[in-house]
Every structure is written in C-alpha cells, then in structure tokens.
Amino acid sequence: REGRLREAVATYLRAAAAAPDESIILVALGTAYLQADDLASARPHLAKAVALDQRYYYSRMGLGYAHLQQGGAAAAIVELEESLRLLPTQRAAFLLAEAYEKAGKASAAREFYRAVADADSRSKLGKFAAERQRLLEGKNELE
C-alpha cells in the first residue's frame, strides 16, 4: 500500500520459499509483480497458485490479466470466465470485456462493458466501460 513494491516482493519471495505450496502466498507474490509491471515474473507464480487452488477467484483474475497484457486473449478469457464464475466482480467483468474485444468478439465485449457500466455508472471503471461500449457500438454500425 505504501508503494514499496521491491520490499513487498522480497518479503513474498521469502514466504514462498518457506511455504512453496501455499497458493495465497503465490497470489500475493504474483500480484506484487503485477503492480510492479513485471508480467513475466507474475505469471508463473499466479499459474502455480491456480494449479494449487483452482477455486480462488483472485488468482484466476490475476492470471487472466497477465495473459491479457501479454497478448494471450484466449487464455485470458478462460481464466477470467472462471474468476467470474467463482466470484462475480466488476474488475473481472471489465477485464473479460477487454479480452473478448482483443479476441475479436465484439458482441460479447459490448455485453460485459454494458454490465460493468450499468452496475456502477459513476465509478472510473464504469465510465470507462461505458465509453468502450459506445466505441464498439459505433464500430458495429460502420460495419
């Protein structure tokens, strides 16, 4: 929270070395790497966390985000759909909309952007989702 990501990563690395099969530690480590914009380091920790506990929505969402940022829209969709199934969140719905958009599935993307915008039209995420939805609808009309 204080922005000291290097210290957080170092702490989580020590914890992961002490308890390598604790998925929650791996999720925290992967998340710290995501916050530090180190996707290459985040992804294997998040993937291992998912392998250890497939029922935790946050690890699935983090792994989906990492895939999405690295150009793996199809893999991102799998993880984000599962994250939403486990615990529906606005963040996962928005990320899934982005993944669908990058995969060329505009109809599904619009549906999820609309859901995020409708759920909280005043939030930053809701406003951005509404804008993405409008842009996709505009593209659809041109086609």
Salt bridges, closest charged atoms under 4 A:
GLU2 OE1 - ARG4 NH1 2.64
GLU7 OE1 - ARG4 NH2 2.88
ASP21 OD1 - LYS48 NZ 3.79
ASP53 OD1 - ARG55 NE 3.58
GLU79 OE1 - ARG60 NE 2.49
GLU82 OE2 - ARG85 NH2 2.54
GLU101 OE2 - ARG132 NH2 2.05
GLU131 OE1 - ARG134 NH2 3.08
GLU137 OE2 - ARG114 NH2 3.11
